[in-house]
Amino acid sequence: MKTIQKNESKNNKLTFWEGETCEYCHGTLVEKRVTLHRKIKGNYLLLEGIPAGVCQQCGTRYYTANVLKTIQESIHGRLKAEREVLVPIYSFSF
């Protein structure tokens, strides 16, 4: 009889967030790939494919320490951007 560790499902796929709940609403966390939008020193950054634990009930996102470190390195320019895009900007006024 094989014992399954907390972070390993029956099909051997690692699921870090399995069994974890949201600290705000106590909803179930599921692993998803998300996109972060940030404005740093007047420049807009998109970080795609970020692994996160996302609450199925309220949408709160949780990140592991190694993911946060990679995000920080990306924001501070230590990692090279994969691509750049031109984004049109529209002003909304009444």
PDB file of N, CA, C and O in Angstrom:
ATOM      1  N   MET A   1       0.844  -1.186   0.000  1.00  0.00           N
ATOM      2  CA  MET A   1       0.000   0.000   0.000  1.00  0.00           C
ATOM      3  C   MET A   1       0.880   1.236   0.000  1.00  0.00           C
ATOM      4  O   MET A   1       1.655   1.450   0.932  1.00  0.00           O
ATOM      5  N   LYS A   2       0.765   2.050  -1.039  1.00  0.00           N
ATOM      6  CA  LYS A   2       1.576   3.254  -1.163  1.00  0.00           C
ATOM      7  C   LYS A   2       0.857   4.436  -0.520  1.00  0.00           C
ATOM      8  O   LYS A   2      -0.330   4.660  -0.755  1.00  0.00           O
ATOM      9  N   THR A   3       1.589   5.183   0.289  1.00  0.00           N
ATOM     10  CA  THR A   3       1.034   6.378   0.905  1.00  0.00           C
ATOM     11  C   THR A   3       1.267   7.563  -0.014  1.00  0.00           C
ATOM     12  O   THR A   3       2.377   7.759  -0.507  1.00  0.00           O
ATOM     13  N   ILE A   4       0.238   8.347  -0.246  1.00  0.00           N
ATOM     14  CA  ILE A   4       0.346   9.526  -1.100  1.00  0.00           C
ATOM     15  C   ILE A   4       0.659  10.729  -0.224  1.00  0.00           C
ATOM     16  O   ILE A   4      -0.072  11.030   0.720  1.00  0.00           O
ATOM     17  N   GLN A   5       1.749  11.413  -0.545  1.00  0.00           N
ATOM     18  CA  GLN A   5       2.103  12.614   0.200  1.00  0.00           C
ATOM     19  C   GLN A   5       1.098  13.713  -0.105  1.00  0.00           C
ATOM     20  O   GLN A   5       0.391  13.660  -1.111  1.00  0.00           O
ATOM     21  N   LYS A   6       1.039  14.717   0.778  1.00  0.00           N
ATOM     22  CA  LYS A   6       0.082  15.812   0.636  1.00  0.00           C
ATOM     23  C   LYS A   6       0.166  16.469  -0.732  1.00  0.00           C
ATOM     24  O   LYS A   6      -0.868  16.780  -1.323  1.00  0.00           O
ATOM     25  N   ASN A   7       1.350  16.686  -1.243  1.00  0.00           N
ATOM     26  CA  ASN A   7       1.529  17.454  -2.464  1.00  0.00           C
ATOM     27  C   ASN A   7       1.646  16.596  -3.711  1.00  0.00           C
ATOM     28  O   ASN A   7       2.115  17.079  -4.741  1.00  0.00           O
ATOM     29  N   GLU A   8       1.234  15.343  -3.647  1.00  0.00           N
ATOM     30  CA  GLU A   8       1.326  14.469  -4.808  1.00  0.00           C
ATOM     31  C   GLU A   8      -0.004  13.759  -5.000  1.00  0.00           C
ATOM     32  O   GLU A   8      -0.461  13.050  -4.104  1.00  0.00           O
ATOM     33  N   SER A   9      -0.623  13.938  -6.145  1.00  0.00           N
ATOM     34  CA  SER A   9      -1.905  13.301  -6.409  1.00  0.00           C
ATOM     35  C   SER A   9      -1.681  11.868  -6.885  1.00  0.00           C
ATOM     36  O   SER A   9      -0.543  11.418  -7.019  1.00  0.00           O
ATOM     37  N   LYS A  10      -2.763  11.171  -7.134  1.00  0.00           N
ATOM     38  CA  LYS A  10      -2.695   9.765  -7.531  1.00  0.00           C
ATOM     39  C   LYS A  10      -1.982   9.559  -8.857  1.00  0.00           C
ATOM     40  O   LYS A  10      -1.404   8.496  -9.080  1.00  0.00           O
ATOM     41  N   ASN A  11      -2.009  10.555  -9.751  1.00  0.00           N
ATOM     42  CA  ASN A  11      -1.356  10.400 -11.050  1.00  0.00           C
ATOM     43  C   ASN A  11       0.065  10.984 -11.045  1.00  0.00           C
ATOM     44  O   ASN A  11       0.624  11.255 -12.108  1.00  0.00           O
ATOM     45  N   ASN A  12       0.639  11.175  -9.873  1.00  0.00           N
ATOM     46  CA  ASN A  12       2.003  11.660  -9.663  1.00  0.00           C
ATOM     47  C   ASN A  12       2.231  13.105 -10.111  1.00  0.00           C
ATOM     48  O   ASN A  12       3.378  13.539 -10.214  1.00  0.00           O
ATOM     49  N   LYS A  13       1.175  13.848 -10.373  1.00  0.00           N
ATOM     50  CA  LYS A  13       1.313  15.258 -10.702  1.00  0.00           C
ATOM     51  C   LYS A  13       1.375  16.046  -9.397  1.00  0.00           C
ATOM     52  O   LYS A  13       0.483  15.954  -8.554  1.00  0.00           O
ATOM     53  N   LEU A  14       2.450  16.823  -9.249  1.00  0.00           N
ATOM     54  CA  LEU A  14       2.592  17.611  -8.036  1.00  0.00           C
ATOM     55  C   LEU A  14       1.546  18.713  -7.995  1.00  0.00           C
ATOM     56  O   LEU A  14       1.369  19.447  -8.967  1.00  0.00           O
ATOM     57  N   THR A  15       0.863  18.825  -6.881  1.00  0.00           N
ATOM     58  CA  THR A  15      -0.136  19.865  -6.693  1.00  0.00           C
ATOM     59  C   THR A  15       0.132  20.531  -5.351  1.00  0.00           C
ATOM     60  O   THR A  15      -0.371  20.093  -4.316  1.00  0.00           O
ATOM     61  N   PHE A  16       0.926  21.588  -5.378  1.00  0.00           N
ATOM     62  CA  PHE A  16       1.363  22.265  -4.162  1.00  0.00           C
ATOM     63  C   PHE A  16       0.188  22.744  -3.318  1.00  0.00           C
ATOM     64  O   PHE A  16       0.253  22.708  -2.089  1.00  0.00           O
ATOM     65  N   TRP A  17      -0.876  23.189  -3.960  1.00  0.00           N
ATOM     66  CA  TRP A  17      -1.983  23.822  -3.239  1.00  0.00           C
ATOM     67  C   TRP A  17      -3.059  22.844  -2.798  1.00  0.00           C
ATOM     68  O   TRP A  17      -4.049  23.254  -2.192  1.00  0.00           O
ATOM     69  N   GLU A  18      -2.891  21.571  -3.087  1.00  0.00           N
ATOM     70  CA  GLU A  18      -3.896  20.571  -2.728  1.00  0.00           C
ATOM     71  C   GLU A  18      -4.144  20.566  -1.224  1.00  0.00           C
ATOM     72  O   GLU A  18      -3.210  20.473  -0.428  1.00  0.00           O
ATOM     73  N   GLY A  19      -5.411  20.667  -0.850  1.00  0.00           N
ATOM     74  CA  GLY A  19      -5.780  20.639   0.564  1.00  0.00           C
ATOM     75  C   GLY A  19      -5.667  21.981   1.263  1.00  0.00           C
ATOM     76  O   GLY A  19      -6.015  22.089   2.438  1.00  0.00           O
ATOM     77  N   GLU A  20      -5.190  23.008   0.571  1.00  0.00           N
ATOM     78  CA  GLU A  20      -5.042  24.334   1.172  1.00  0.00           C
ATOM     79  C   GLU A  20      -6.318  25.139   0.967  1.00  0.00           C
ATOM     80  O   GLU A  20      -7.037  24.943  -0.013  1.00  0.00           O
ATOM     81  N   THR A  21      -6.591  26.046   1.901  1.00  0.00           N
ATOM     82  CA  THR A  21      -7.774  26.888   1.809  1.00  0.00           C
ATOM     83  C   THR A  21      -7.395  28.358   1.928  1.00  0.00           C
ATOM     84  O   THR A  21      -6.336  28.698   2.455  1.00  0.00           O
ATOM     85  N   CYS A  22      -8.266  29.216   1.437  1.00  0.00           N
ATOM     86  CA  CYS A  22      -8.070  30.660   1.457  1.00  0.00           C
ATOM     87  C   CYS A  22      -8.149  31.181   2.894  1.00  0.00           C
ATOM     88  O   CYS A  22      -9.026  30.779   3.659  1.00  0.00           O
ATOM     89  N   GLU A  23      -7.237  32.070   3.249  1.00  0.00           N
ATOM     90  CA  GLU A  23      -7.237  32.621   4.601  1.00  0.00           C
ATOM     91  C   GLU A  23      -8.375  33.618   4.826  1.00  0.00           C
ATOM     92  O   GLU A  23      -8.673  33.963   5.969  1.00  0.00           O
ATOM     93  N   TYR A  24      -9.012  34.084   3.749  1.00  0.00           N
ATOM     94  CA  TYR A  24     -10.076  35.074   3.876  1.00  0.00           C
ATOM     95  C   TYR A  24     -11.467  34.454   3.901  1.00  0.00           C
ATOM     96  O   TYR A  24     -12.271  34.759   4.782  1.00  0.00           O
ATOM     97  N   CYS A  25     -11.753  33.576   2.926  1.00  0.00           N
ATOM     98  CA  CYS A  25     -13.111  33.018   2.829  1.00  0.00           C
ATOM     99  C   CYS A  25     -13.149  31.512   3.063  1.00  0.00           C
ATOM    100  O   CYS A  25     -14.226  30.918   3.101  1.00  0.00           O
ATOM    101  N   HIS A  26     -11.983  30.890   3.219  1.00  0.00           N
ATOM    102  CA  HIS A  26     -11.837  29.449   3.447  1.00  0.00           C
ATOM    103  C   HIS A  26     -12.240  28.606   2.239  1.00  0.00           C
ATOM    104  O   HIS A  26     -12.530  27.418   2.376  1.00  0.00           O
ATOM    105  N   GLY A  27     -12.257  29.225   1.054  1.00  0.00           N
ATOM    106  CA  GLY A  27     -12.517  28.493  -0.180  1.00  0.00           C
ATOM    107  C   GLY A  27     -11.331  27.608  -0.536  1.00  0.00           C
ATOM    108  O   GLY A  27     -10.245  27.766   0.023  1.00  0.00           O
ATOM    109  N   THR A  28     -11.530  26.694  -1.450  1.00  0.00           N
ATOM    110  CA  THR A  28     -10.494  25.758  -1.886  1.00  0.00           C
ATOM    111  C   THR A  28      -9.546  26.430  -2.875  1.00  0.00           C
ATOM    112  O   THR A  28      -9.983  27.146  -3.775  1.00  0.00           O
ATOM    113  N   LEU A  29      -8.238  26.194  -2.701  1.00  0.00           N
ATOM    114  CA  LEU A  29      -7.248  26.717  -3.631  1.00  0.00           C
ATOM    115  C   LEU A  29      -6.963  25.690  -4.724  1.00  0.00           C
ATOM    116  O   LEU A  29      -6.844  24.493  -4.462  1.00  0.00           O
ATOM    117  N   VAL A  30      -6.857  26.190  -5.950  1.00  0.00           N
ATOM    118  CA  VAL A  30      -6.476  25.349  -7.087  1.00  0.00           C
ATOM    119  C   VAL A  30      -5.307  26.018  -7.790  1.00  0.00           C
ATOM    120  O   VAL A  30      -5.193  27.244  -7.797  1.00  0.00           O
ATOM    121  N   GLU A  31      -4.441  25.206  -8.381  1.00  0.00           N
ATOM    122  CA  GLU A  31      -3.298  25.762  -9.096  1.00  0.00           C
ATOM    123  C   GLU A  31      -3.714  26.200 -10.485  1.00  0.00           C
ATOM    124  O   GLU A  31      -4.342  25.450 -11.232  1.00  0.00           O
ATOM    125  N   LYS A  32      -3.348  27.446 -10.820  1.00  0.00           N
ATOM    126  CA  LYS A  32      -3.628  28.007 -12.138  1.00  0.00           C
ATOM    127  C   LYS A  32      -2.419  28.797 -12.593  1.00  0.00           C
ATOM    128  O   LYS A  32      -1.549  29.143 -11.794  1.00  0.00           O
ATOM    129  N   ARG A  33      -2.372  29.080 -13.887  1.00  0.00           N
ATOM    130  CA  ARG A  33      -1.375  29.990 -14.452  1.00  0.00           C
ATOM    131  C   ARG A  33      -2.071  31.326 -14.654  1.00  0.00           C
ATOM    132  O   ARG A  33      -3.114  31.397 -15.304  1.00  0.00           O
ATOM    133  N   VAL A  34      -1.495  32.388 -14.096  1.00  0.00           N
ATOM    134  CA  VAL A  34      -2.126  33.703 -14.139  1.00  0.00           C
ATOM    135  C   VAL A  34      -1.210  34.717 -14.807  1.00  0.00           C
ATOM    136  O   VAL A  34      -0.023  34.457 -15.001  1.00  0.00           O
ATOM    137  N   THR A  35      -1.764  35.870 -15.157  1.00  0.00           N
ATOM    138  CA  THR A  35      -1.010  36.981 -15.715  1.00  0.00           C
ATOM    139  C   THR A  35      -1.033  38.118 -14.716  1.00  0.00           C
ATOM    140  O   THR A  35      -2.093  38.477 -14.205  1.00  0.00           O
ATOM    141  N   LEU A  36       0.137  38.693 -14.431  1.00  0.00           N
ATOM    142  CA  LEU A  36       0.245  39.850 -13.546  1.00  0.00           C
ATOM    143  C   LEU A  36       0.481  41.096 -14.375  1.00  0.00           C
ATOM    144  O   LEU A  36       1.273  41.080 -15.318  1.00  0.00           O
ATOM    145  N   HIS A  37      -0.194  42.167 -14.032  1.00  0.00           N
ATOM    146  CA  HIS A  37      -0.029  43.464 -14.683  1.00  0.00           C
ATOM    147  C   HIS A  37       0.555  44.406 -13.643  1.00  0.00           C
ATOM    148  O   HIS A  37      -0.020  44.558 -12.566  1.00  0.00           O
ATOM    149  N   ARG A  38       1.671  45.035 -13.936  1.00  0.00           N
ATOM    150  CA  ARG A  38       2.301  45.955 -12.982  1.00  0.00           C
ATOM    151  C   ARG A  38       2.826  47.183 -13.705  1.00  0.00           C
ATOM    152  O   ARG A  38       3.230  47.108 -14.866  1.00  0.00           O
ATOM    153  N   LYS A  39       2.818  48.324 -13.007  1.00  0.00           N
ATOM    154  CA  LYS A  39       3.437  49.543 -13.508  1.00  0.00           C
ATOM    155  C   LYS A  39       4.605  49.851 -12.577  1.00  0.00           C
ATOM    156  O   LYS A  39       4.411  50.119 -11.391  1.00  0.00           O
ATOM    157  N   ILE A  40       5.817  49.811 -13.123  1.00  0.00           N
ATOM    158  CA  ILE A  40       7.032  50.018 -12.352  1.00  0.00           C
ATOM    159  C   ILE A  40       7.810  51.172 -12.980  1.00  0.00           C
ATOM    160  O   ILE A  40       8.199  51.105 -14.146  1.00  0.00           O
ATOM    161  N   LYS A  41       8.034  52.226 -12.205  1.00  0.00           N
ATOM    162  CA  LYS A  41       8.793  53.397 -12.671  1.00  0.00           C
ATOM    163  C   LYS A  41       8.283  53.907 -14.019  1.00  0.00           C
ATOM    164  O   LYS A  41       9.075  54.224 -14.906  1.00  0.00           O
ATOM    165  N   GLY A  42       6.973  53.983 -14.168  1.00  0.00           N
ATOM    166  CA  GLY A  42       6.374  54.503 -15.390  1.00  0.00           C
ATOM    167  C   GLY A  42       6.277  53.521 -16.534  1.00  0.00           C
ATOM    168  O   GLY A  42       5.732  53.859 -17.585  1.00  0.00           O
ATOM    169  N   ASN A  43       6.784  52.325 -16.363  1.00  0.00           N
ATOM    170  CA  ASN A  43       6.726  51.296 -17.403  1.00  0.00           C
ATOM    171  C   ASN A  43       5.730  50.211 -16.997  1.00  0.00           C
ATOM    172  O   ASN A  43       5.656  49.816 -15.833  1.00  0.00           O
ATOM    173  N   TYR A  44       4.972  49.741 -17.978  1.00  0.00           N
ATOM    174  CA  TYR A  44       4.019  48.666 -17.730  1.00  0.00           C
ATOM    175  C   TYR A  44       4.674  47.322 -18.032  1.00  0.00           C
ATOM    176  O   TYR A  44       5.370  47.165 -19.035  1.00  0.00           O
ATOM    177  N   LEU A  45       4.438  46.356 -17.145  1.00  0.00           N
ATOM    178  CA  LEU A  45       4.980  45.011 -17.320  1.00  0.00           C
ATOM    179  C   LEU A  45       3.840  43.999 -17.291  1.00  0.00           C
ATOM    180  O   LEU A  45       2.902  44.128 -16.504  1.00  0.00           O
ATOM    181  N   LEU A  46       3.930  43.016 -18.135  1.00  0.00           N
ATOM    182  CA  LEU A  46       3.037  41.860 -18.098  1.00  0.00           C
ATOM    183  C   LEU A  46       3.888  40.638 -17.804  1.00  0.00           C
ATOM    184  O   LEU A  46       4.875  40.380 -18.493  1.00  0.00           O
ATOM    185  N   LEU A  47       3.518  39.913 -16.819  1.00  0.00           N
ATOM    186  CA  LEU A  47       4.191  38.663 -16.485  1.00  0.00           C
ATOM    187  C   LEU A  47       3.173  37.556 -16.719  1.00  0.00           C
ATOM    188  O   LEU A  47       2.170  37.470 -16.010  1.00  0.00           O
ATOM    189  N   GLU A  48       3.427  36.711 -17.710  1.00  0.00           N
ATOM    190  CA  GLU A  48       2.481  35.670 -18.097  1.00  0.00           C
ATOM    191  C   GLU A  48       2.900  34.304 -17.578  1.00  0.00           C
ATOM    192  O   GLU A  48       4.082  34.032 -17.365  1.00  0.00           O
ATOM    193  N   GLY A  49       1.905  33.457 -17.380  1.00  0.00           N
ATOM    194  CA  GLY A  49       2.164  32.065 -17.016  1.00  0.00           C
ATOM    195  C   GLY A  49       2.675  31.876 -15.603  1.00  0.00           C
ATOM    196  O   GLY A  49       3.391  30.913 -15.329  1.00  0.00           O
ATOM    197  N   ILE A  50       2.320  32.776 -14.702  1.00  0.00           N
ATOM    198  CA  ILE A  50       2.789  32.694 -13.313  1.00  0.00           C
ATOM    199  C   ILE A  50       1.970  31.631 -12.576  1.00  0.00           C
ATOM    200  O   ILE A  50       0.744  31.727 -12.537  1.00  0.00           O
ATOM    201  N   PRO A  51       2.625  30.614 -11.988  1.00  0.00           N
ATOM    202  CA  PRO A  51       1.878  29.616 -11.219  1.00  0.00           C
ATOM    203  C   PRO A  51       1.408  30.218  -9.894  1.00  0.00           C
ATOM    204  O   PRO A  51       2.182  30.847  -9.173  1.00  0.00           O
ATOM    205  N   ALA A  52       0.133  30.013  -9.591  1.00  0.00           N
ATOM    206  CA  ALA A  52      -0.440  30.566  -8.367  1.00  0.00           C
ATOM    207  C   ALA A  52      -1.498  29.628  -7.826  1.00  0.00           C
ATOM    208  O   ALA A  52      -2.104  28.854  -8.567  1.00  0.00           O
ATOM    209  N   GLY A  53      -1.709  29.707  -6.537  1.00  0.00           N
ATOM    210  CA  GLY A  53      -2.854  29.060  -5.915  1.00  0.00           C
ATOM    211  C   GLY A  53      -3.969  30.086  -5.933  1.00  0.00           C
ATOM    212  O   GLY A  53      -3.811  31.172  -5.376  1.00  0.00           O
ATOM    213  N   VAL A  54      -5.093  29.770  -6.559  1.00  0.00           N
ATOM    214  CA  VAL A  54      -6.194  30.719  -6.700  1.00  0.00           C
ATOM    215  C   VAL A  54      -7.419  30.167  -5.980  1.00  0.00           C
ATOM    216  O   VAL A  54      -7.812  29.019  -6.190  1.00  0.00           O
ATOM    217  N   CYS A  55      -8.018  31.000  -5.129  1.00  0.00           N
ATOM    218  CA  CYS A  55      -9.216  30.591  -4.403  1.00  0.00           C
ATOM    219  C   CYS A  55     -10.372  30.474  -5.383  1.00  0.00           C
ATOM    220  O   CYS A  55     -10.644  31.402  -6.144  1.00  0.00           O
ATOM    221  N   GLN A  56     -11.047  29.343  -5.364  1.00  0.00           N
ATOM    222  CA  GLN A  56     -12.176  29.115  -6.260  1.00  0.00           C
ATOM    223  C   GLN A  56     -13.388  29.955  -5.883  1.00  0.00           C
ATOM    224  O   GLN A  56     -14.286  30.155  -6.701  1.00  0.00           O
ATOM    225  N   GLN A  57     -13.415  30.446  -4.651  1.00  0.00           N
ATOM    226  CA  GLN A  57     -14.581  31.198  -4.192  1.00  0.00           C
ATOM    227  C   GLN A  57     -14.411  32.705  -4.376  1.00  0.00           C
ATOM    228  O   GLN A  57     -15.294  33.354  -4.936  1.00  0.00           O
ATOM    229  N   CYS A  58     -13.286  33.280  -3.913  1.00  0.00           N
ATOM    230  CA  CYS A  58     -13.129  34.743  -3.954  1.00  0.00           C
ATOM    231  C   CYS A  58     -12.057  35.223  -4.927  1.00  0.00           C
ATOM    232  O   CYS A  58     -11.975  36.419  -5.208  1.00  0.00           O
ATOM    233  N   GLY A  59     -11.229  34.304  -5.449  1.00  0.00           N
ATOM    234  CA  GLY A  59     -10.227  34.672  -6.442  1.00  0.00           C
ATOM    235  C   GLY A  59      -8.892  35.155  -5.895  1.00  0.00           C
ATOM    236  O   GLY A  59      -8.009  35.510  -6.675  1.00  0.00           O
ATOM    237  N   THR A  60      -8.718  35.180  -4.583  1.00  0.00           N
ATOM    238  CA  THR A  60      -7.437  35.586  -3.999  1.00  0.00           C
ATOM    239  C   THR A  60      -6.329  34.684  -4.515  1.00  0.00           C
ATOM    240  O   THR A  60      -6.495  33.468  -4.617  1.00  0.00           O
ATOM    241  N   ARG A  61      -5.189  35.300  -4.840  1.00  0.00           N
ATOM    242  CA  ARG A  61      -4.055  34.551  -5.386  1.00  0.00           C
ATOM    243  C   ARG A  61      -2.970  34.392  -4.332  1.00  0.00           C
ATOM    244  O   ARG A  61      -2.719  35.298  -3.536  1.00  0.00           O
ATOM    245  N   TYR A  62      -2.334  33.232  -4.337  1.00  0.00           N
ATOM    246  CA  TYR A  62      -1.223  32.927  -3.443  1.00  0.00           C
ATOM    247  C   TYR A  62      -0.047  32.463  -4.296  1.00  0.00           C
ATOM    248  O   TYR A  62      -0.230  31.761  -5.291  1.00  0.00           O
ATOM    249  N   TYR A  63       1.170  32.862  -3.897  1.00  0.00           N
ATOM    250  CA  TYR A  63       2.374  32.520  -4.649  1.00  0.00           C
ATOM    251  C   TYR A  63       3.386  31.891  -3.705  1.00  0.00           C
ATOM    252  O   TYR A  63       3.476  32.263  -2.535  1.00  0.00           O
ATOM    253  N   THR A  64       4.149  30.931  -4.228  1.00  0.00           N
ATOM    254  CA  THR A  64       5.218  30.327  -3.439  1.00  0.00           C
ATOM    255  C   THR A  64       6.414  31.280  -3.399  1.00  0.00           C
ATOM    256  O   THR A  64       6.500  32.204  -4.208  1.00  0.00           O
ATOM    257  N   ALA A  65       7.325  31.058  -2.468  1.00  0.00           N
ATOM    258  CA  ALA A  65       8.496  31.929  -2.303  1.00  0.00           C
ATOM    259  C   ALA A  65       9.360  31.966  -3.557  1.00  0.00           C
ATOM    260  O   ALA A  65       9.828  33.034  -3.952  1.00  0.00           O
ATOM    261  N   ASN A  66       9.577  30.824  -4.185  1.00  0.00           N
ATOM    262  CA  ASN A  66      10.431  30.816  -5.383  1.00  0.00           C
ATOM    263  C   ASN A  66       9.773  31.552  -6.549  1.00  0.00           C
ATOM    264  O   ASN A  66      10.472  32.150  -7.367  1.00  0.00           O
ATOM    265  N   VAL A  67       8.452  31.520  -6.640  1.00  0.00           N
ATOM    266  CA  VAL A  67       7.736  32.270  -7.678  1.00  0.00           C
ATOM    267  C   VAL A  67       7.859  33.769  -7.392  1.00  0.00           C
ATOM    268  O   VAL A  67       8.090  34.554  -8.312  1.00  0.00           O
ATOM    269  N   LEU A  68       7.708  34.168  -6.139  1.00  0.00           N
ATOM    270  CA  LEU A  68       7.851  35.583  -5.779  1.00  0.00           C
ATOM    271  C   LEU A  68       9.253  36.093  -6.088  1.00  0.00           C
ATOM    272  O   LEU A  68       9.413  37.231  -6.531  1.00  0.00           O
ATOM    273  N   LYS A  69      10.269  35.265  -5.861  1.00  0.00           N
ATOM    274  CA  LYS A  69      11.638  35.665  -6.170  1.00  0.00           C
ATOM    275  C   LYS A  69      11.816  35.882  -7.669  1.00  0.00           C
ATOM    276  O   LYS A  69      12.459  36.847  -8.083  1.00  0.00           O
ATOM    277  N   THR A  70      11.253  34.995  -8.484  1.00  0.00           N
ATOM    278  CA  THR A  70      11.342  35.140  -9.940  1.00  0.00           C
ATOM    279  C   THR A  70      10.596  36.382 -10.408  1.00  0.00           C
ATOM    280  O   THR A  70      11.069  37.084 -11.302  1.00  0.00           O
ATOM    281  N   ILE A  71       9.444  36.661  -9.823  1.00  0.00           N
ATOM    282  CA  ILE A  71       8.692  37.877 -10.150  1.00  0.00           C
ATOM    283  C   ILE A  71       9.532  39.102  -9.828  1.00  0.00           C
ATOM    284  O   ILE A  71       9.617  40.026 -10.637  1.00  0.00           O
ATOM    285  N   GLN A  72      10.149  39.118  -8.660  1.00  0.00           N
ATOM    286  CA  GLN A  72      10.993  40.246  -8.255  1.00  0.00           C
ATOM    287  C   GLN A  72      12.155  40.432  -9.226  1.00  0.00           C
ATOM    288  O   GLN A  72      12.470  41.564  -9.594  1.00  0.00           O
ATOM    289  N   GLU A  73      12.787  39.355  -9.642  1.00  0.00           N
ATOM    290  CA  GLU A  73      13.895  39.445 -10.598  1.00  0.00           C
ATOM    291  C   GLU A  73      13.416  39.989 -11.940  1.00  0.00           C
ATOM    292  O   GLU A  73      14.126  40.756 -12.590  1.00  0.00           O
ATOM    293  N   SER A  74      12.229  39.599 -12.351  1.00  0.00           N
ATOM    294  CA  SER A  74      11.661  40.108 -13.601  1.00  0.00           C
ATOM    295  C   SER A  74      11.404  41.602 -13.507  1.00  0.00           C
ATOM    296  O   SER A  74      11.735  42.351 -14.426  1.00  0.00           O
ATOM    297  N   ILE A  75      10.825  42.030 -12.419  1.00  0.00           N
ATOM    298  CA  ILE A  75      10.469  43.439 -12.234  1.00  0.00           C
ATOM    299  C   ILE A  75      11.712  44.317 -12.167  1.00  0.00           C
ATOM    300  O   ILE A  75      11.704  45.438 -12.677  1.00  0.00           O
ATOM    301  N   HIS A  76      12.760  43.831 -11.555  1.00  0.00           N
ATOM    302  CA  HIS A  76      13.982  44.622 -11.406  1.00  0.00           C
ATOM    303  C   HIS A  76      14.932  44.480 -12.594  1.00  0.00           C
ATOM    304  O   HIS A  76      16.084  44.909 -12.528  1.00  0.00           O
ATOM    305  N   GLY A  77      14.448  43.879 -13.673  1.00  0.00           N
ATOM    306  CA  GLY A  77      15.214  43.825 -14.903  1.00  0.00           C
ATOM    307  C   GLY A  77      16.336  42.818 -14.944  1.00  0.00           C
ATOM    308  O   GLY A  77      17.191  42.890 -15.826  1.00  0.00           O
ATOM    309  N   ARG A  78      16.360  41.888 -14.023  1.00  0.00           N
ATOM    310  CA  ARG A  78      17.424  40.881 -14.016  1.00  0.00           C
ATOM    311  C   ARG A  78      17.168  39.768 -15.028  1.00  0.00           C
ATOM    312  O   ARG A  78      18.078  39.023 -15.394  1.00  0.00           O
ATOM    313  N   LEU A  79      15.929  39.666 -15.471  1.00  0.00           N
ATOM    314  CA  LEU A  79      15.589  38.683 -16.496  1.00  0.00           C
ATOM    315  C   LEU A  79      15.227  39.431 -17.773  1.00  0.00           C
ATOM    316  O   LEU A  79      14.641  40.513 -17.724  1.00  0.00           O
ATOM    317  N   LYS A  80      15.577  38.854 -18.901  1.00  0.00           N
ATOM    318  CA  LYS A  80      15.311  39.484 -20.194  1.00  0.00           C
ATOM    319  C   LYS A  80      13.863  39.242 -20.608  1.00  0.00           C
ATOM    320  O   LYS A  80      13.342  38.134 -20.481  1.00  0.00           O
ATOM    321  N   ALA A  81      13.222  40.301 -21.107  1.00  0.00           N
ATOM    322  CA  ALA A  81      11.845  40.176 -21.588  1.00  0.00           C
ATOM    323  C   ALA A  81      11.798  39.256 -22.795  1.00  0.00           C
ATOM    324  O   ALA A  81      12.686  39.292 -23.647  1.00  0.00           O
ATOM    325  N   GLU A  82      10.771  38.439 -22.867  1.00  0.00           N
ATOM    326  CA  GLU A  82      10.582  37.509 -23.987  1.00  0.00           C
ATOM    327  C   GLU A  82      10.178  38.249 -25.253  1.00  0.00           C
ATOM    328  O   GLU A  82      10.625  37.913 -26.349  1.00  0.00           O
ATOM    329  N   ARG A  83       9.330  39.260 -25.095  1.00  0.00           N
ATOM    330  CA  ARG A  83       8.882  40.052 -26.229  1.00  0.00           C
ATOM    331  C   ARG A  83       8.352  41.392 -25.719  1.00  0.00           C
ATOM    332  O   ARG A  83       8.103  41.555 -24.525  1.00  0.00           O
ATOM    333  N   GLU A  84       8.184  42.340 -26.624  1.00  0.00           N
ATOM    334  CA  GLU A  84       7.605  43.636 -26.296  1.00  0.00           C
ATOM    335  C   GLU A  84       6.466  43.905 -27.255  1.00  0.00           C
ATOM    336  O   GLU A  84       6.503  43.484 -28.411  1.00  0.00           O
ATOM    337  N   VAL A  85       5.448  44.611 -26.773  1.00  0.00           N
ATOM    338  CA  VAL A  85       4.304  44.942 -27.618  1.00  0.00           C
ATOM    339  C   VAL A  85       3.982  46.424 -27.463  1.00  0.00           C
ATOM    340  O   VAL A  85       4.211  47.016 -26.408  1.00  0.00           O
ATOM    341  N   LEU A  86       3.458  47.003 -28.510  1.00  0.00           N
ATOM    342  CA  LEU A  86       3.001  48.382 -28.492  1.00  0.00           C
ATOM    343  C   LEU A  86       1.551  48.384 -28.034  1.00  0.00           C
ATOM    344  O   LEU A  86       0.722  47.661 -28.587  1.00  0.00           O
ATOM    345  N   VAL A  87       1.242  49.194 -27.026  1.00  0.00           N
ATOM    346  CA  VAL A  87      -0.100  49.208 -26.459  1.00  0.00           C
ATOM    347  C   VAL A  87      -0.724  50.588 -26.653  1.00  0.00           C
ATOM    348  O   VAL A  87      -0.166  51.583 -26.189  1.00  0.00           O
ATOM    349  N   PRO A  88      -1.868  50.666 -27.330  1.00  0.00           N
ATOM    350  CA  PRO A  88      -2.539  51.958 -27.461  1.00  0.00           C
ATOM    351  C   PRO A  88      -3.124  52.393 -26.113  1.00  0.00           C
ATOM    352  O   PRO A  88      -3.589  51.568 -25.326  1.00  0.00           O
ATOM    353  N   ILE A  89      -3.090  53.698 -25.869  1.00  0.00           N
ATOM    354  CA  ILE A  89      -3.612  54.235 -24.608  1.00  0.00           C
ATOM    355  C   ILE A  89      -4.725  55.212 -24.929  1.00  0.00           C
ATOM    356  O   ILE A  89      -4.552  56.120 -25.742  1.00  0.00           O
ATOM    357  N   TYR A  90      -5.865  55.025 -24.290  1.00  0.00           N
ATOM    358  CA  TYR A  90      -7.019  55.890 -24.485  1.00  0.00           C
ATOM    359  C   TYR A  90      -7.340  56.582 -23.167  1.00  0.00           C
ATOM    360  O   TYR A  90      -7.280  55.962 -22.105  1.00  0.00           O
ATOM    361  N   SER A  91      -7.679  57.857 -23.233  1.00  0.00           N
ATOM    362  CA  SER A  91      -8.092  58.601 -22.029  1.00  0.00           C
ATOM    363  C   SER A  91      -9.607  58.620 -21.966  1.00  0.00           C
ATOM    364  O   SER A  91     -10.282  58.864 -22.966  1.00  0.00           O
ATOM    365  N   PHE A  92     -10.122  58.364 -20.800  1.00  0.00           N
ATOM    366  CA  PHE A  92     -11.559  58.393 -20.592  1.00  0.00           C
ATOM    367  C   PHE A  92     -11.887  59.674 -19.843  1.00  0.00           C
ATOM    368  O   PHE A  92     -11.390  59.891 -18.738  1.00  0.00           O
ATOM    369  N   SER A  93     -12.696  60.500 -20.419  1.00  0.00           N
ATOM    370  CA  SER A  93     -13.076  61.748 -19.747  1.00  0.00           C
ATOM    371  C   SER A  93     -14.545  62.020 -19.979  1.00  0.00           C
ATOM    372  O   SER A  93     -15.136  61.541 -20.947  1.00  0.00           O
ATOM    373  N   PHE A  94     -15.124  62.787 -19.085  1.00  0.00           N
ATOM    374  CA  PHE A  94     -16.552  63.143 -19.173  1.00  0.00           C
ATOM    375  C   PHE A  94     -16.722  64.472 -19.846  1.00  0.00           C
ATOM    376  O   PHE A  94     -17.848  64.941 -20.012  1.00  0.00           O
TER     377      PHE A  94
END
